[in-house]
Amino acid sequence: MPTSDDFVSRAVADKFMDAREIAALLNVPVTWVREHTRNGRIPHIKFGRYVRYDSKDVLAWVEEQKSGGARWRTYVPRPGPRG
C-alpha cells in the first residue's frame, strides 16, 4: 500500500515548483530561497518574469552541499624561519 511519502515523492518529482514550495521542501524561509536564486546559488529556471525550480535539480544541488569527512583543521601554520 502506498504511503503518503510515496505520494509526496512522486508529486515533487513531476512538476516545477515555486519559491514557496521549495522553501517548504528545504525547511527554510522563502526569503532564503529568493536570495539564493538572485545570487545564482540554487538551480532555477526563468519563464519570463516567473522563476520556477525543478525539484530534481534542487535535490541534486542539496546533495552537492552536503559536507563531512573534511579535514578537521583548516589553518595550517607555516614553518618558522630557520636559523
PyMOL commands that set and color helices and strands:
alter all, ss='L'
color gray80, all
select helices_A, chain A and resi 4-13+19-26+30-38+55-65
alter helices_A, ss='H'
color red, helices_A
select strands_A, chain A and resi 16-17+45-47+50-54
alter strands_A, ss='S'
color yellow, strands_A
deselect
rebuild
show_as cartoon
